[in-house]
Amino acid sequence: MAEEPLDCLIVGAGPAGLTAAIYLARFHLDIRVVDAGNSRAGLIPKTRNHAGFPEGISGPNLLRRMNQQARIYGARIEEGEVTAIARDDDLFHISTSDGEVVARSILLATGVVNIRPEMRAEVHDQALARGLIRYCPICDAYEVTDLPVGVIGSGEHGVREAIFLRGYTADLALIAPAGPHELDDAQRALLEQAGIAAIDGPAHNFQLAADHIQVDTAAGTRSFASIYPALGSVIRSELARSLGAEASDEGCLVVDDHQRTSIAGLYAAGDVVKGLDQISHAMGEGGVAATTIRNDLARRHPFMR
Ligand SMILES: Cc1cc2nc3c(=O)[nH]c(=O)nc-3n(C[C@H](O)[C@H](O)[C@H](O)COP(=O)(O)OP(=O)(O)OC[C@H]3O[C@@H](n4cnc5c(N)ncnc54)[C@H](O)[C@@H]3O)c2cc1C
C-alpha cells in the first residue's frame, strides 16, 4: 500500500524550520524535516542579542536544543538535501538525496549564504570563531563599540553597512573588495561627513593575530579589531522559484502576512523571506507559518482525534 502523504515537509533545520517543526509536531501533524546541515546559526560563536539567554548561547547549542525539543514531540529530522519539487493537483512530489517524498504542504526555511571575502577557508573560519570576522552588525556590533572596524565592500551596500556601524565606533574604514571603490559623489560625501576612510582594494592577505586582524589594501596593511564583509548574500529560494513562486529582485520569497508564498500549499519562513535576518524573526515566522499550515490543511481535511 502506498504511504500516506506527509502533512508537511520542512526544508531546512535552522531557527525557522525547527520552530515550525516544534509547532507542527505539537499540532499532531505528520511531518518530516530535511536539512543539509549548514544553518547560518551554526556559525554563531555566541549570540548575545537573542532574548532569554543573558549569558549568551552559541548557535550550534541553540540549534541542538531546538532539534531535541522538536524530536520530543515526534518530529523526524533527517540529514539530506531537497533537490527538486514538483506539484501535482493538491500534492507535492519532492526529490531528496535519500529518495522521493510526497507531502500536502511544504515549508521552505532554507535561509541565505553570505558571500565571503577572498581568503582561505580555514583562515576565514578561524577568524569567524574568534570574532575577527563578523557578518551581522545588528547582532554583534555592540561587541566592537569604540574599536577599530573595517568593512569590506563598496557601493550602496558597503556604504549603508559602514554608516550603520558608525553608531558604534568612529574608527571605521570601508575597503573595496577587488580594486578601486565604486562610489558616487554623494556616497563619498556621506563617508567623509561620517569620518569613515574609503580605502581602495584589493582586500587580500588576511592575517590573524591574538586580538586583531590585518588586511593588505592598495593603501598598505591595515589592522582592525573586527572586519565586517558587506558583499551580499545568495538567497536559497531556487526550489520555490522553480515552481514559479514570486520573489524579489534579489531572490527573497514574497509571502503574505501568514507566510504563504504565491504557490498554494508552499510556505516560507526565515532569512529566505525578505525581512530582518535574525534568529527571533526566523522563529516568529516559523511559528506563524506552522499555524497557517495547520489551519489551511484543516480546511481541506479536518483533524479529529
Ligand atoms: C556569523 C553570524 C552571526 C550571527 N549572529 C546572530 C545573532 O547574534 N543574533 C541573531 O539573531 N542572528 C544572528 N545571525 C543571523 C541568524 O543566524 C539567521 O538569521 C538565522 O540562522 C536564520 O534562520 P533560518 O532558519 O532562516 O536559516 P538558517 O539558519 O540559515 O537555516 C537554513 C537551513 O536550511 C538548510 N537548507 C538549505 N537548502 C536546503 C536544501 N535544498 N535541502 C535541505 N536543507 C537545505 C541549510 O542547510 C540550513 O541548515 C548571525 C548570522 C551569522 C552568519
The ligand as an SDF file (V2000), in Angstrom:
LIG
                    3D

 53 58  0  0  0  0  0  0  0  0999 V2000
   28.2660   34.8520   11.8120 C   0  0  0  0  0  0  0  0  0  0  0  0
   26.8080   35.1070   12.0630 C   0  0  0  0  0  0  0  0  0  0  0  0
   26.4000   35.5880   13.3030 C   0  0  0  0  0  0  0  0  0  0  0  0
   25.0550   35.7960   13.5410 C   0  0  0  0  0  0  0  0  0  0  0  0
   24.6900   36.2470   14.7800 N   0  0  0  0  0  0  0  0  0  0  0  0
   23.3840   36.3860   15.0810 C   0  0  0  0  0  0  0  0  0  0  0  0
   22.9740   36.8270   16.3840 C   0  0  0  0  0  0  0  0  0  0  0  0
   23.8000   37.0200   17.2770 O   0  0  0  0  0  0  0  0  0  0  0  0
   21.6460   37.0150   16.5970 N   0  0  0  0  0  0  0  0  0  0  0  0
   20.6950   36.7950   15.6260 C   0  0  0  0  0  0  0  0  0  0  0  0
   19.5040   36.9640   15.8950 O   0  0  0  0  0  0  0  0  0  0  0  0
   21.0600   36.3720   14.3850 N   0  0  0  0  0  0  0  0  0  0  0  0
   22.3700   36.1580   14.0850 C   0  0  0  0  0  0  0  0  0  0  0  0
   22.7350   35.7580   12.8230 N   0  0  0  0  0  0  0  0  0  0  0  0
   21.6810   35.5310   11.8130 C   0  0  0  0  0  0  0  0  0  0  0  0
   20.9940   34.1630   12.0280 C   0  0  0  0  0  0  0  0  0  0  0  0
   21.9680   33.1420   12.0410 O   0  0  0  0  0  0  0  0  0  0  0  0
   19.9740   33.8950   10.9180 C   0  0  0  0  0  0  0  0  0  0  0  0
   19.0710   34.9850   10.8360 O   0  0  0  0  0  0  0  0  0  0  0  0
   19.1980   32.6100   11.1700 C   0  0  0  0  0  0  0  0  0  0  0  0
   20.0720   31.4990   11.2260 O   0  0  0  0  0  0  0  0  0  0  0  0
   18.1610   32.3940   10.0550 C   0  0  0  0  0  0  0  0  0  0  0  0
   17.4890   31.1890   10.2920 O   0  0  0  0  0  0  0  0  0  0  0  0
   16.8460   30.3640    9.0690 P   0  0  0  0  0  0  0  0  0  0  0  0
   16.2140   29.1940    9.7140 O   0  0  0  0  0  0  0  0  0  0  0  0
   16.0420   31.2470    8.2080 O   0  0  0  0  0  0  0  0  0  0  0  0
   18.0900   29.9180    8.1530 O   0  0  0  0  0  0  0  0  0  0  0  0
   19.3850   29.0820    8.5080 P   0  0  0  0  0  0  0  0  0  0  0  0
   19.6860   29.1160    9.9480 O   0  0  0  0  0  0  0  0  0  0  0  0
   20.4660   29.5260    7.5840 O   0  0  0  0  0  0  0  0  0  0  0  0
   18.9870   27.5660    8.1650 O   0  0  0  0  0  0  0  0  0  0  0  0
   18.6750   27.1810    6.8550 C   0  0  0  0  0  0  0  0  0  0  0  0
   18.8460   25.6550    6.7600 C   0  0  0  0  0  0  0  0  0  0  0  0
   18.3120   25.2040    5.5150 O   0  0  0  0  0  0  0  0  0  0  0  0
   19.1250   24.1670    5.0130 C   0  0  0  0  0  0  0  0  0  0  0  0
   18.9350   24.0340    3.5740 N   0  0  0  0  0  0  0  0  0  0  0  0
   19.0990   24.9840    2.6140 C   0  0  0  0  0  0  0  0  0  0  0  0
   18.7880   24.4770    1.3970 N   0  0  0  0  0  0  0  0  0  0  0  0
   18.4410   23.1740    1.6060 C   0  0  0  0  0  0  0  0  0  0  0  0
   18.0190   22.1300    0.7490 C   0  0  0  0  0  0  0  0  0  0  0  0
   17.8510   22.3020   -0.5790 N   0  0  0  0  0  0  0  0  0  0  0  0
   17.7530   20.8950    1.2770 N   0  0  0  0  0  0  0  0  0  0  0  0
   17.8840   20.6950    2.6420 C   0  0  0  0  0  0  0  0  0  0  0  0
   18.2580   21.6780    3.5020 N   0  0  0  0  0  0  0  0  0  0  0  0
   18.5370   22.8970    2.9860 C   0  0  0  0  0  0  0  0  0  0  0  0
   20.5390   24.6080    5.3880 C   0  0  0  0  0  0  0  0  0  0  0  0
   21.4330   23.5180    5.4000 O   0  0  0  0  0  0  0  0  0  0  0  0
   20.3060   25.2180    6.7710 C   0  0  0  0  0  0  0  0  0  0  0  0
   20.5250   24.2610    7.8020 O   0  0  0  0  0  0  0  0  0  0  0  0
   24.0820   35.5310   12.5240 C   0  0  0  0  0  0  0  0  0  0  0  0
   24.4970   35.0650   11.2810 C   0  0  0  0  0  0  0  0  0  0  0  0
   25.8430   34.8380   11.0450 C   0  0  0  0  0  0  0  0  0  0  0  0
   26.2750   34.3010    9.7020 C   0  0  0  0  0  0  0  0  0  0  0  0
  1  2  1  0
  2  3  1  0
  2 52  2  0
  3  4  2  0
  4  5  1  0
  4 50  1  0
  5  6  2  0
  6  7  1  0
  6 13  1  0
  7  8  2  0
  7  9  1  0
  9 10  1  0
 10 11  2  0
 10 12  1  0
 12 13  2  0
 13 14  1  0
 14 15  1  0
 14 50  1  0
 15 16  1  0
 16 17  1  0
 16 18  1  0
 18 19  1  0
 18 20  1  0
 20 21  1  0
 20 22  1  0
 22 23  1  0
 23 24  1  0
 24 25  2  0
 24 26  1  0
 24 27  1  0
 27 28  1  0
 28 29  2  0
 28 30  1  0
 28 31  1  0
 31 32  1  0
 32 33  1  0
 33 34  1  0
 33 48  1  0
 34 35  1  0
 35 36  1  0
 35 46  1  0
 36 37  1  0
 36 45  1  0
 37 38  2  0
 38 39  1  0
 39 40  1  0
 39 45  2  0
 40 41  1  0
 40 42  2  0
 42 43  1  0
 43 44  2  0
 44 45  1  0
 46 47  1  0
 46 48  1  0
 48 49  1  0
 50 51  2  0
 51 52  1  0
 52 53  1  0
M  END
$$$$
